[in-house]
Amino acid sequence: MALSTIISQRKLIKRKAPRGFLKRIFKRQKPHLRLETRGDLLVHLNCLLFIHRLAEESRTNAHESKCGLIQKDHVLAAAKVILKKSRG
């Protein structure tokens, strides 16, 4: 294993979720909504997981069409699939 991969694996992520921004958006869109103290973090985590699934599915679509780049149509096809799966 290269030294650079060992160092990057040990590095801690210091970025935080944009809690103020999320709370402000919730208050603007739904002022009557009462969230739990850490409900904004759950929404942020849900968004991150959706984006991660979208990226994986888009990469799979691009690989299946033997394209080196992820194009708009790959993302749109992946979004349809993921939104269908997440409906429940």
HTML snippet that shows the backbone in 3Dmol.js (N, CA, C, O; Angstrom):
<script src="https://3Dmol.org/build/3Dmol-min.js"></script>
<div id="view" style="width:600px;height:400px;position:relative"></div>
<script>
const pdb = `
ATOM      1  N   MET A   1       0.833  -1.185   0.000  1.00  0.00           N
ATOM      2  CA  MET A   1       0.000   0.000   0.000  1.00  0.00           C
ATOM      3  C   MET A   1       0.875   1.246   0.000  1.00  0.00           C
ATOM      4  O   MET A   1       1.866   1.327   0.727  1.00  0.00           O
ATOM      5  N   ALA A   2       0.508   2.177  -0.795  1.00  0.00           N
ATOM      6  CA  ALA A   2       1.289   3.410  -0.888  1.00  0.00           C
ATOM      7  C   ALA A   2       1.083   4.256   0.362  1.00  0.00           C
ATOM      8  O   ALA A   2       0.066   4.152   1.048  1.00  0.00           O
ATOM      9  N   LEU A   3       2.054   5.076   0.634  1.00  0.00           N
ATOM     10  CA  LEU A   3       2.003   5.922   1.822  1.00  0.00           C
ATOM     11  C   LEU A   3       0.854   6.923   1.732  1.00  0.00           C
ATOM     12  O   LEU A   3       0.229   7.237   2.745  1.00  0.00           O
ATOM     13  N   SER A   4       0.574   7.422   0.542  1.00  0.00           N
ATOM     14  CA  SER A   4      -0.490   8.422   0.394  1.00  0.00           C
ATOM     15  C   SER A   4      -1.857   7.844   0.727  1.00  0.00           C
ATOM     16  O   SER A   4      -2.707   8.553   1.267  1.00  0.00           O
ATOM     17  N   THR A   5      -2.088   6.555   0.414  1.00  0.00           N
ATOM     18  CA  THR A   5      -3.391   5.960   0.732  1.00  0.00           C
ATOM     19  C   THR A   5      -3.542   5.731   2.227  1.00  0.00           C
ATOM     20  O   THR A   5      -4.644   5.835   2.765  1.00  0.00           O
ATOM     21  N   ILE A   6      -2.447   5.420   2.897  1.00  0.00           N
ATOM     22  CA  ILE A   6      -2.501   5.223   4.347  1.00  0.00           C
ATOM     23  C   ILE A   6      -2.814   6.550   5.039  1.00  0.00           C
ATOM     24  O   ILE A   6      -3.623   6.586   5.966  1.00  0.00           O
ATOM     25  N   ILE A   7      -2.198   7.610   4.610  1.00  0.00           N
ATOM     26  CA  ILE A   7      -2.424   8.911   5.235  1.00  0.00           C
ATOM     27  C   ILE A   7      -3.850   9.386   4.986  1.00  0.00           C
ATOM     28  O   ILE A   7      -4.479   9.929   5.895  1.00  0.00           O
ATOM     29  N   SER A   8      -4.379   9.194   3.768  1.00  0.00           N
ATOM     30  CA  SER A   8      -5.722   9.673   3.469  1.00  0.00           C
ATOM     31  C   SER A   8      -6.783   8.883   4.227  1.00  0.00           C
ATOM     32  O   SER A   8      -7.844   9.428   4.529  1.00  0.00           O
ATOM     33  N   GLN A   9      -6.525   7.614   4.542  1.00  0.00           N
ATOM     34  CA  GLN A   9      -7.489   6.824   5.285  1.00  0.00           C
ATOM     35  C   GLN A   9      -7.547   7.240   6.742  1.00  0.00           C
ATOM     36  O   GLN A   9      -8.590   7.079   7.376  1.00  0.00           O
ATOM     37  N   ARG A  10      -6.481   7.762   7.291  1.00  0.00           N
ATOM     38  CA  ARG A  10      -6.446   8.143   8.693  1.00  0.00           C
ATOM     39  C   ARG A  10      -6.989   9.548   8.935  1.00  0.00           C
ATOM     40  O   ARG A  10      -7.311   9.905  10.068  1.00  0.00           O
ATOM     41  N   LYS A  11      -7.091  10.340   7.878  1.00  0.00           N
ATOM     42  CA  LYS A  11      -7.529  11.718   8.036  1.00  0.00           C
ATOM     43  C   LYS A  11      -9.000  11.763   8.430  1.00  0.00           C
ATOM     44  O   LYS A  11      -9.825  11.080   7.822  1.00  0.00           O
ATOM     45  N   LEU A  12      -9.332  12.551   9.428  1.00  0.00           N
ATOM     46  CA  LEU A  12     -10.713  12.687   9.866  1.00  0.00           C
ATOM     47  C   LEU A  12     -11.412  13.781   9.069  1.00  0.00           C
ATOM     48  O   LEU A  12     -10.801  14.784   8.700  1.00  0.00           O
ATOM     49  N   ILE A  13     -12.673  13.578   8.815  1.00  0.00           N
ATOM     50  CA  ILE A  13     -13.458  14.581   8.108  1.00  0.00           C
ATOM     51  C   ILE A  13     -13.917  15.616   9.126  1.00  0.00           C
ATOM     52  O   ILE A  13     -14.543  15.272  10.129  1.00  0.00           O
ATOM     53  N   LYS A  14     -13.608  16.881   8.869  1.00  0.00           N
ATOM     54  CA  LYS A  14     -13.949  17.938   9.813  1.00  0.00           C
ATOM     55  C   LYS A  14     -15.106  18.796   9.327  1.00  0.00           C
ATOM     56  O   LYS A  14     -15.522  19.719  10.027  1.00  0.00           O
ATOM     57  N   ARG A  15     -15.636  18.508   8.138  1.00  0.00           N
ATOM     58  CA  ARG A  15     -16.749  19.296   7.623  1.00  0.00           C
ATOM     59  C   ARG A  15     -18.012  18.967   8.395  1.00  0.00           C
ATOM     60  O   ARG A  15     -18.212  17.829   8.818  1.00  0.00           O
ATOM     61  N   LYS A  16     -18.857  19.960   8.576  1.00  0.00           N
ATOM     62  CA  LYS A  16     -20.101  19.764   9.297  1.00  0.00           C
ATOM     63  C   LYS A  16     -21.278  19.997   8.370  1.00  0.00           C
ATOM     64  O   LYS A  16     -21.141  20.621   7.318  1.00  0.00           O
ATOM     65  N   ALA A  17     -22.422  19.497   8.766  1.00  0.00           N
ATOM     66  CA  ALA A  17     -23.640  19.708   7.991  1.00  0.00           C
ATOM     67  C   ALA A  17     -24.066  21.167   8.126  1.00  0.00           C
ATOM     68  O   ALA A  17     -23.876  21.767   9.184  1.00  0.00           O
ATOM     69  N   PRO A  18     -24.636  21.742   7.078  1.00  0.00           N
ATOM     70  CA  PRO A  18     -25.073  23.147   7.131  1.00  0.00           C
ATOM     71  C   PRO A  18     -26.388  23.285   7.887  1.00  0.00           C
ATOM     72  O   PRO A  18     -27.442  23.468   7.277  1.00  0.00           O
ATOM     73  N   ARG A  19     -26.329  23.198   9.213  1.00  0.00           N
ATOM     74  CA  ARG A  19     -27.539  23.147  10.028  1.00  0.00           C
ATOM     75  C   ARG A  19     -28.335  24.437   9.983  1.00  0.00           C
ATOM     76  O   ARG A  19     -29.564  24.403   9.918  1.00  0.00           O
ATOM     77  N   GLY A  20     -27.660  25.564  10.016  1.00  0.00           N
ATOM     78  CA  GLY A  20     -28.367  26.842   9.973  1.00  0.00           C
ATOM     79  C   GLY A  20     -29.127  27.022   8.676  1.00  0.00           C
ATOM     80  O   GLY A  20     -30.272  27.472   8.665  1.00  0.00           O
ATOM     81  N   PHE A  21     -28.476  26.666   7.592  1.00  0.00           N
ATOM     82  CA  PHE A  21     -29.110  26.764   6.274  1.00  0.00           C
ATOM     83  C   PHE A  21     -30.338  25.869   6.203  1.00  0.00           C
ATOM     84  O   PHE A  21     -31.390  26.293   5.723  1.00  0.00           O
ATOM     85  N   LEU A  22     -30.211  24.625   6.680  1.00  0.00           N
ATOM     86  CA  LEU A  22     -31.333  23.695   6.632  1.00  0.00           C
ATOM     87  C   LEU A  22     -32.502  24.175   7.485  1.00  0.00           C
ATOM     88  O   LEU A  22     -33.656  24.097   7.062  1.00  0.00           O
ATOM     89  N   LYS A  23     -32.209  24.671   8.682  1.00  0.00           N
ATOM     90  CA  LYS A  23     -33.278  25.163   9.554  1.00  0.00           C
ATOM     91  C   LYS A  23     -33.984  26.365   8.933  1.00  0.00           C
ATOM     92  O   LYS A  23     -35.206  26.487   9.028  1.00  0.00           O
ATOM     93  N   ARG A  24     -33.227  27.240   8.305  1.00  0.00           N
ATOM     94  CA  ARG A  24     -33.806  28.421   7.670  1.00  0.00           C
ATOM     95  C   ARG A  24     -34.724  28.018   6.507  1.00  0.00           C
ATOM     96  O   ARG A  24     -35.797  28.595   6.328  1.00  0.00           O
ATOM     97  N   ILE A  25     -34.300  27.042   5.734  1.00  0.00           N
ATOM     98  CA  ILE A  25     -35.111  26.556   4.619  1.00  0.00           C
ATOM     99  C   ILE A  25     -36.402  25.916   5.133  1.00  0.00           C
ATOM    100  O   ILE A  25     -37.477  26.137   4.575  1.00  0.00           O
ATOM    101  N   PHE A  26     -36.289  25.120   6.202  1.00  0.00           N
ATOM    102  CA  PHE A  26     -37.485  24.490   6.759  1.00  0.00           C
ATOM    103  C   PHE A  26     -38.471  25.538   7.266  1.00  0.00           C
ATOM    104  O   PHE A  26     -39.678  25.410   7.060  1.00  0.00           O
ATOM    105  N   LYS A  27     -37.963  26.565   7.922  1.00  0.00           N
ATOM    106  CA  LYS A  27     -38.837  27.614   8.460  1.00  0.00           C
ATOM    107  C   LYS A  27     -39.526  28.389   7.343  1.00  0.00           C
ATOM    108  O   LYS A  27     -40.689  28.768   7.478  1.00  0.00           O
ATOM    109  N   ARG A  28     -38.816  28.627   6.237  1.00  0.00           N
ATOM    110  CA  ARG A  28     -39.422  29.348   5.118  1.00  0.00           C
ATOM    111  C   ARG A  28     -40.494  28.513   4.433  1.00  0.00           C
ATOM    112  O   ARG A  28     -41.581  29.014   4.143  1.00  0.00           O
ATOM    113  N   GLN A  29     -40.198  27.249   4.174  1.00  0.00           N
ATOM    114  CA  GLN A  29     -41.112  26.402   3.431  1.00  0.00           C
ATOM    115  C   GLN A  29     -42.304  25.945   4.266  1.00  0.00           C
ATOM    116  O   GLN A  29     -43.444  25.970   3.803  1.00  0.00           O
ATOM    117  N   LYS A  30     -42.031  25.535   5.485  1.00  0.00           N
ATOM    118  CA  LYS A  30     -43.081  25.003   6.359  1.00  0.00           C
ATOM    119  C   LYS A  30     -42.927  25.613   7.753  1.00  0.00           C
ATOM    120  O   LYS A  30     -42.337  24.983   8.631  1.00  0.00           O
ATOM    121  N   PRO A  31     -43.439  26.810   7.975  1.00  0.00           N
ATOM    122  CA  PRO A  31     -43.253  27.467   9.273  1.00  0.00           C
ATOM    123  C   PRO A  31     -43.959  26.759  10.425  1.00  0.00           C
ATOM    124  O   PRO A  31     -43.555  26.909  11.578  1.00  0.00           O
ATOM    125  N   HIS A  32     -45.007  25.992  10.131  1.00  0.00           N
ATOM    126  CA  HIS A  32     -45.745  25.300  11.190  1.00  0.00           C
ATOM    127  C   HIS A  32     -45.106  23.964  11.571  1.00  0.00           C
ATOM    128  O   HIS A  32     -45.534  23.332  12.537  1.00  0.00           O
ATOM    129  N   LEU A  33     -44.095  23.528  10.831  1.00  0.00           N
ATOM    130  CA  LEU A  33     -43.462  22.242  11.045  1.00  0.00           C
ATOM    131  C   LEU A  33     -42.591  22.294  12.304  1.00  0.00           C
ATOM    132  O   LEU A  33     -41.772  23.197  12.476  1.00  0.00           O
ATOM    133  N   ARG A  34     -42.786  21.315  13.166  1.00  0.00           N
ATOM    134  CA  ARG A  34     -41.970  21.227  14.383  1.00  0.00           C
ATOM    135  C   ARG A  34     -41.032  20.032  14.240  1.00  0.00           C
ATOM    136  O   ARG A  34     -41.471  18.883  14.198  1.00  0.00           O
ATOM    137  N   LEU A  35     -39.754  20.318  14.168  1.00  0.00           N
ATOM    138  CA  LEU A  35     -38.755  19.261  13.988  1.00  0.00           C
ATOM    139  C   LEU A  35     -38.123  18.885  15.318  1.00  0.00           C
ATOM    140  O   LEU A  35     -38.038  19.696  16.239  1.00  0.00           O
ATOM    141  N   GLU A  36     -37.688  17.652  15.395  1.00  0.00           N
ATOM    142  CA  GLU A  36     -36.909  17.186  16.523  1.00  0.00           C
ATOM    143  C   GLU A  36     -35.588  17.946  16.535  1.00  0.00           C
ATOM    144  O   GLU A  36     -35.237  18.567  15.531  1.00  0.00           O
ATOM    145  N   THR A  37     -34.856  17.918  17.626  1.00  0.00           N
ATOM    146  CA  THR A  37     -33.631  18.712  17.727  1.00  0.00           C
ATOM    147  C   THR A  37     -32.619  18.350  16.653  1.00  0.00           C
ATOM    148  O   THR A  37     -31.926  19.231  16.145  1.00  0.00           O
ATOM    149  N   ARG A  38     -32.519  17.095  16.300  1.00  0.00           N
ATOM    150  CA  ARG A  38     -31.559  16.692  15.271  1.00  0.00           C
ATOM    151  C   ARG A  38     -32.248  16.210  14.001  1.00  0.00           C
ATOM    152  O   ARG A  38     -31.670  15.438  13.236  1.00  0.00           O
ATOM    153  N   GLY A  39     -33.451  16.649  13.778  1.00  0.00           N
ATOM    154  CA  GLY A  39     -34.187  16.253  12.580  1.00  0.00           C
ATOM    155  C   GLY A  39     -33.562  16.782  11.313  1.00  0.00           C
ATOM    156  O   GLY A  39     -33.624  16.131  10.270  1.00  0.00           O
ATOM    157  N   ASP A  40     -32.954  17.965  11.390  1.00  0.00           N
ATOM    158  CA  ASP A  40     -32.293  18.531  10.210  1.00  0.00           C
ATOM    159  C   ASP A  40     -31.111  17.681   9.775  1.00  0.00           C
ATOM    160  O   ASP A  40     -30.815  17.589   8.583  1.00  0.00           O
ATOM    161  N   LEU A  41     -30.435  17.063  10.729  1.00  0.00           N
ATOM    162  CA  LEU A  41     -29.311  16.186  10.369  1.00  0.00           C
ATOM    163  C   LEU A  41     -29.801  14.931   9.653  1.00  0.00           C
ATOM    164  O   LEU A  41     -29.133  14.427   8.750  1.00  0.00           O
ATOM    165  N   LEU A  42     -30.964  14.428  10.055  1.00  0.00           N
ATOM    166  CA  LEU A  42     -31.516  13.257   9.378  1.00  0.00           C
ATOM    167  C   LEU A  42     -31.907  13.590   7.944  1.00  0.00           C
ATOM    168  O   LEU A  42     -31.720  12.770   7.045  1.00  0.00           O
ATOM    169  N   VAL A  43     -32.443  14.775   7.725  1.00  0.00           N
ATOM    170  CA  VAL A  43     -32.785  15.202   6.369  1.00  0.00           C
ATOM    171  C   VAL A  43     -31.518  15.342   5.530  1.00  0.00           C
ATOM    172  O   VAL A  43     -31.485  14.929   4.371  1.00  0.00           O
ATOM    173  N   HIS A  44     -30.480  15.923   6.119  1.00  0.00           N
ATOM    174  CA  HIS A  44     -29.205  16.084   5.410  1.00  0.00           C
ATOM    175  C   HIS A  44     -28.616  14.723   5.055  1.00  0.00           C
ATOM    176  O   HIS A  44     -28.130  14.526   3.942  1.00  0.00           O
ATOM    177  N   LEU A  45     -28.660  13.792   5.993  1.00  0.00           N
ATOM    178  CA  LEU A  45     -28.146  12.443   5.739  1.00  0.00           C
ATOM    179  C   LEU A  45     -28.940  11.761   4.625  1.00  0.00           C
ATOM    180  O   LEU A  45     -28.367  11.082   3.774  1.00  0.00           O
ATOM    181  N   ASN A  46     -30.252  11.944   4.634  1.00  0.00           N
ATOM    182  CA  ASN A  46     -31.091  11.360   3.595  1.00  0.00           C
ATOM    183  C   ASN A  46     -30.723  11.915   2.222  1.00  0.00           C
ATOM    184  O   ASN A  46     -30.670  11.168   1.246  1.00  0.00           O
ATOM    185  N   CYS A  47     -30.471  13.215   2.142  1.00  0.00           N
ATOM    186  CA  CYS A  47     -30.059  13.828   0.870  1.00  0.00           C
ATOM    187  C   CYS A  47     -28.717  13.278   0.402  1.00  0.00           C
ATOM    188  O   CYS A  47     -28.540  12.987  -0.781  1.00  0.00           O
ATOM    189  N   LEU A  48     -27.778  13.135   1.325  1.00  0.00           N
ATOM    190  CA  LEU A  48     -26.461  12.600   0.961  1.00  0.00           C
ATOM    191  C   LEU A  48     -26.558  11.161   0.463  1.00  0.00           C
ATOM    192  O   LEU A  48     -25.889  10.783  -0.499  1.00  0.00           O
ATOM    193  N   LEU A  49     -27.391  10.364   1.120  1.00  0.00           N
ATOM    194  CA  LEU A  49     -27.558   8.978   0.689  1.00  0.00           C
ATOM    195  C   LEU A  49     -28.219   8.903  -0.690  1.00  0.00           C
ATOM    196  O   LEU A  49     -27.864   8.052  -1.506  1.00  0.00           O
ATOM    197  N   PHE A  50     -29.178   9.793  -0.945  1.00  0.00           N
ATOM    198  CA  PHE A  50     -29.814   9.820  -2.257  1.00  0.00           C
ATOM    199  C   PHE A  50     -28.805  10.187  -3.338  1.00  0.00           C
ATOM    200  O   PHE A  50     -28.783   9.566  -4.401  1.00  0.00           O
ATOM    201  N   ILE A  51     -27.979  11.177  -3.080  1.00  0.00           N
ATOM    202  CA  ILE A  51     -26.976  11.598  -4.067  1.00  0.00           C
ATOM    203  C   ILE A  51     -25.961  10.491  -4.306  1.00  0.00           C
ATOM    204  O   ILE A  51     -25.507  10.284  -5.432  1.00  0.00           O
ATOM    205  N   HIS A  52     -25.609   9.784  -3.243  1.00  0.00           N
ATOM    206  CA  HIS A  52     -24.661   8.675  -3.381  1.00  0.00           C
ATOM    207  C   HIS A  52     -25.258   7.564  -4.240  1.00  0.00           C
ATOM    208  O   HIS A  52     -24.583   7.032  -5.121  1.00  0.00           O
ATOM    209  N   ARG A  53     -26.528   7.206  -3.987  1.00  0.00           N
ATOM    210  CA  ARG A  53     -27.187   6.191  -4.806  1.00  0.00           C
ATOM    211  C   ARG A  53     -27.317   6.638  -6.252  1.00  0.00           C
ATOM    212  O   ARG A  53     -27.148   5.842  -7.176  1.00  0.00           O
ATOM    213  N   LEU A  54     -27.620   7.925  -6.444  1.00  0.00           N
ATOM    214  CA  LEU A  54     -27.749   8.465  -7.797  1.00  0.00           C
ATOM    215  C   LEU A  54     -26.419   8.388  -8.541  1.00  0.00           C
ATOM    216  O   LEU A  54     -26.388   8.043  -9.723  1.00  0.00           O
ATOM    217  N   ALA A  55     -25.330   8.704  -7.861  1.00  0.00           N
ATOM    218  CA  ALA A  55     -24.011   8.645  -8.488  1.00  0.00           C
ATOM    219  C   ALA A  55     -23.639   7.213  -8.852  1.00  0.00           C
ATOM    220  O   ALA A  55     -23.094   6.970  -9.929  1.00  0.00           O
ATOM    221  N   GLU A  56     -23.926   6.262  -7.965  1.00  0.00           N
ATOM    222  CA  GLU A  56     -23.604   4.868  -8.254  1.00  0.00           C
ATOM    223  C   GLU A  56     -24.403   4.348  -9.442  1.00  0.00           C
ATOM    224  O   GLU A  56     -23.857   3.694 -10.330  1.00  0.00           O
ATOM    225  N   GLU A  57     -25.702   4.645  -9.452  1.00  0.00           N
ATOM    226  CA  GLU A  57     -26.548   4.174 -10.548  1.00  0.00           C
ATOM    227  C   GLU A  57     -26.161   4.835 -11.865  1.00  0.00           C
ATOM    228  O   GLU A  57     -26.188   4.186 -12.911  1.00  0.00           O
ATOM    229  N   SER A  58     -25.804   6.110 -11.829  1.00  0.00           N
ATOM    230  CA  SER A  58     -25.370   6.812 -13.037  1.00  0.00           C
ATOM    231  C   SER A  58     -24.078   6.223 -13.568  1.00  0.00           C
ATOM    232  O   SER A  58     -23.909   6.065 -14.777  1.00  0.00           O
ATOM    233  N   ARG A  59     -23.171   5.901 -12.669  1.00  0.00           N
ATOM    234  CA  ARG A  59     -21.908   5.290 -13.078  1.00  0.00           C
ATOM    235  C   ARG A  59     -22.154   3.933 -13.717  1.00  0.00           C
ATOM    236  O   ARG A  59     -21.508   3.578 -14.703  1.00  0.00           O
ATOM    237  N   THR A  60     -23.090   3.176 -13.153  1.00  0.00           N
ATOM    238  CA  THR A  60     -23.436   1.873 -13.725  1.00  0.00           C
ATOM    239  C   THR A  60     -24.028   2.036 -15.123  1.00  0.00           C
ATOM    240  O   THR A  60     -23.687   1.288 -16.040  1.00  0.00           O
ATOM    241  N   ASN A  61     -24.920   3.023 -15.280  1.00  0.00           N
ATOM    242  CA  ASN A  61     -25.512   3.268 -16.602  1.00  0.00           C
ATOM    243  C   ASN A  61     -24.452   3.674 -17.616  1.00  0.00           C
ATOM    244  O   ASN A  61     -24.490   3.227 -18.763  1.00  0.00           O
ATOM    245  N   ALA A  62     -23.518   4.504 -17.213  1.00  0.00           N
ATOM    246  CA  ALA A  62     -22.456   4.922 -18.130  1.00  0.00           C
ATOM    247  C   ALA A  62     -21.560   3.741 -18.497  1.00  0.00           C
ATOM    248  O   ALA A  62     -21.122   3.615 -19.640  1.00  0.00           O
ATOM    249  N   HIS A  63     -21.293   2.882 -17.522  1.00  0.00           N
ATOM    250  CA  HIS A  63     -20.447   1.714 -17.782  1.00  0.00           C
ATOM    251  C   HIS A  63     -21.141   0.743 -18.737  1.00  0.00           C
ATOM    252  O   HIS A  63     -20.497   0.158 -19.608  1.00  0.00           O
ATOM    253  N   GLU A  64     -22.465   0.572 -18.570  1.00  0.00           N
ATOM    254  CA  GLU A  64     -23.209  -0.336 -19.443  1.00  0.00           C
ATOM    255  C   GLU A  64     -23.242   0.164 -20.888  1.00  0.00           C
ATOM    256  O   GLU A  64     -23.228  -0.632 -21.828  1.00  0.00           O
ATOM    257  N   SER A  65     -23.286   1.488 -21.058  1.00  0.00           N
ATOM    258  CA  SER A  65     -23.293   2.029 -22.421  1.00  0.00           C
ATOM    259  C   SER A  65     -21.874   2.263 -22.949  1.00  0.00           C
ATOM    260  O   SER A  65     -21.688   2.881 -23.997  1.00  0.00           O
ATOM    261  N   LYS A  66     -20.885   1.765 -22.218  1.00  0.00           N
ATOM    262  CA  LYS A  66     -19.472   1.851 -22.605  1.00  0.00           C
ATOM    263  C   LYS A  66     -19.034   3.289 -22.875  1.00  0.00           C
ATOM    264  O   LYS A  66     -18.348   3.581 -23.854  1.00  0.00           O
ATOM    265  N   CYS A  67     -19.444   4.153 -21.995  1.00  0.00           N
ATOM    266  CA  CYS A  67     -19.097   5.565 -22.094  1.00  0.00           C
ATOM    267  C   CYS A  67     -18.185   5.912 -20.916  1.00  0.00           C
ATOM    268  O   CYS A  67     -18.440   5.493 -19.787  1.00  0.00           O
ATOM    269  N   GLY A  68     -17.147   6.662 -21.175  1.00  0.00           N
ATOM    270  CA  GLY A  68     -16.200   7.020 -20.129  1.00  0.00           C
ATOM    271  C   GLY A  68     -16.681   8.127 -19.208  1.00  0.00           C
ATOM    272  O   GLY A  68     -16.180   8.273 -18.093  1.00  0.00           O
ATOM    273  N   LEU A  69     -17.650   8.908 -19.669  1.00  0.00           N
ATOM    274  CA  LEU A  69     -18.172  10.020 -18.885  1.00  0.00           C
ATOM    275  C   LEU A  69     -19.635   9.780 -18.533  1.00  0.00           C
ATOM    276  O   LEU A  69     -20.376   9.159 -19.294  1.00  0.00           O
ATOM    277  N   ILE A  70     -20.030  10.273 -17.390  1.00  0.00           N
ATOM    278  CA  ILE A  70     -21.433  10.220 -17.003  1.00  0.00           C
ATOM    279  C   ILE A  70     -22.133  11.397 -17.655  1.00  0.00           C
ATOM    280  O   ILE A  70     -21.803  12.554 -17.395  1.00  0.00           O
ATOM    281  N   GLN A  71     -23.105  11.091 -18.505  1.00  0.00           N
ATOM    282  CA  GLN A  71     -23.818  12.133 -19.236  1.00  0.00           C
ATOM    283  C   GLN A  71     -25.186  12.375 -18.618  1.00  0.00           C
ATOM    284  O   GLN A  71     -25.617  11.666 -17.708  1.00  0.00           O
ATOM    285  N   LYS A  72     -25.851  13.391 -19.136  1.00  0.00           N
ATOM    286  CA  LYS A  72     -27.146  13.812 -18.605  1.00  0.00           C
ATOM    287  C   LYS A  72     -28.176  12.686 -18.667  1.00  0.00           C
ATOM    288  O   LYS A  72     -28.939  12.493 -17.720  1.00  0.00           O
ATOM    289  N   ASP A  73     -28.203  11.951 -19.762  1.00  0.00           N
ATOM    290  CA  ASP A  73     -29.194  10.891 -19.900  1.00  0.00           C
ATOM    291  C   ASP A  73     -28.941   9.742 -18.930  1.00  0.00           C
ATOM    292  O   ASP A  73     -29.886   9.069 -18.515  1.00  0.00           O
ATOM    293  N   HIS A  74     -27.677   9.504 -18.559  1.00  0.00           N
ATOM    294  CA  HIS A  74     -27.365   8.484 -17.556  1.00  0.00           C
ATOM    295  C   HIS A  74     -27.943   8.883 -16.202  1.00  0.00           C
ATOM    296  O   HIS A  74     -28.499   8.049 -15.488  1.00  0.00           O
ATOM    297  N   VAL A  75     -27.811  10.158 -15.854  1.00  0.00           N
ATOM    298  CA  VAL A  75     -28.311  10.643 -14.566  1.00  0.00           C
ATOM    299  C   VAL A  75     -29.836  10.616 -14.545  1.00  0.00           C
ATOM    300  O   VAL A  75     -30.434  10.233 -13.539  1.00  0.00           O
ATOM    301  N   LEU A  76     -30.467  11.018 -15.644  1.00  0.00           N
ATOM    302  CA  LEU A  76     -31.926  11.021 -15.696  1.00  0.00           C
ATOM    303  C   LEU A  76     -32.500   9.610 -15.591  1.00  0.00           C
ATOM    304  O   LEU A  76     -33.494   9.394 -14.899  1.00  0.00           O
ATOM    305  N   ALA A  77     -31.883   8.658 -16.271  1.00  0.00           N
ATOM    306  CA  ALA A  77     -32.335   7.266 -16.180  1.00  0.00           C
ATOM    307  C   ALA A  77     -32.137   6.722 -14.765  1.00  0.00           C
ATOM    308  O   ALA A  77     -32.981   5.990 -14.247  1.00  0.00           O
ATOM    309  N   ALA A  78     -31.026   7.084 -14.154  1.00  0.00           N
ATOM    310  CA  ALA A  78     -30.765   6.637 -12.782  1.00  0.00           C
ATOM    311  C   ALA A  78     -31.756   7.264 -11.809  1.00  0.00           C
ATOM    312  O   ALA A  78     -32.204   6.606 -10.870  1.00  0.00           O
ATOM    313  N   ALA A  79     -32.099   8.522 -12.024  1.00  0.00           N
ATOM    314  CA  ALA A  79     -33.055   9.193 -11.140  1.00  0.00           C
ATOM    315  C   ALA A  79     -34.418   8.521 -11.206  1.00  0.00           C
ATOM    316  O   ALA A  79     -35.072   8.359 -10.176  1.00  0.00           O
ATOM    317  N   LYS A  80     -34.856   8.127 -12.393  1.00  0.00           N
ATOM    318  CA  LYS A  80     -36.138   7.426 -12.516  1.00  0.00           C
ATOM    319  C   LYS A  80     -36.135   6.141 -11.734  1.00  0.00           C
ATOM    320  O   LYS A  80     -37.097   5.834 -11.030  1.00  0.00           O
ATOM    321  N   VAL A  81     -35.061   5.385 -11.851  1.00  0.00           N
ATOM    322  CA  VAL A  81     -34.968   4.102 -11.156  1.00  0.00           C
ATOM    323  C   VAL A  81     -34.953   4.300  -9.640  1.00  0.00           C
ATOM    324  O   VAL A  81     -35.666   3.609  -8.913  1.00  0.00           O
ATOM    325  N   ILE A  82     -34.143   5.239  -9.169  1.00  0.00           N
ATOM    326  CA  ILE A  82     -33.993   5.449  -7.726  1.00  0.00           C
ATOM    327  C   ILE A  82     -35.272   6.008  -7.118  1.00  0.00           C
ATOM    328  O   ILE A  82     -35.665   5.595  -6.026  1.00  0.00           O
ATOM    329  N   LEU A  83     -35.923   6.935  -7.802  1.00  0.00           N
ATOM    330  CA  LEU A  83     -37.167   7.481  -7.276  1.00  0.00           C
ATOM    331  C   LEU A  83     -38.271   6.415  -7.225  1.00  0.00           C
ATOM    332  O   LEU A  83     -39.113   6.429  -6.327  1.00  0.00           O
ATOM    333  N   LYS A  84     -38.259   5.503  -8.185  1.00  0.00           N
ATOM    334  CA  LYS A  84     -39.230   4.409  -8.162  1.00  0.00           C
ATOM    335  C   LYS A  84     -38.980   3.495  -6.970  1.00  0.00           C
ATOM    336  O   LYS A  84     -39.919   3.059  -6.305  1.00  0.00           O
ATOM    337  N   LYS A  85     -37.716   3.210  -6.706  1.00  0.00           N
ATOM    338  CA  LYS A  85     -37.361   2.340  -5.574  1.00  0.00           C
ATOM    339  C   LYS A  85     -37.681   3.001  -4.240  1.00  0.00           C
ATOM    340  O   LYS A  85     -38.077   2.317  -3.297  1.00  0.00           O
ATOM    341  N   SER A  86     -37.516   4.312  -4.144  1.00  0.00           N
ATOM    342  CA  SER A  86     -37.690   4.979  -2.857  1.00  0.00           C
ATOM    343  C   SER A  86     -39.147   5.321  -2.547  1.00  0.00           C
ATOM    344  O   SER A  86     -39.446   5.802  -1.453  1.00  0.00           O
ATOM    345  N   ARG A  87     -40.052   5.082  -3.487  1.00  0.00           N
ATOM    346  CA  ARG A  87     -41.469   5.350  -3.223  1.00  0.00           C
ATOM    347  C   ARG A  87     -42.019   4.468  -2.131  1.00  0.00           C
ATOM    348  O   ARG A  87     -42.875   4.892  -1.354  1.00  0.00           O
ATOM    349  N   GLY A  88     -41.540   3.254  -2.065  1.00  0.00           N
ATOM    350  CA  GLY A  88     -41.997   2.362  -1.001  1.00  0.00           C
ATOM    351  C   GLY A  88     -42.965   1.431  -1.471  1.00  0.00           C
ATOM    352  O   GLY A  88     -43.453   0.606  -0.699  1.00  0.00           O
TER     353      GLY A  88
END
`;
const viewer = $3Dmol.createViewer("view");
viewer.addModel(pdb, "pdb");
viewer.setStyle({}, {cartoon: {color: "spectrum"}});
viewer.zoomTo();
viewer.render();
</script>
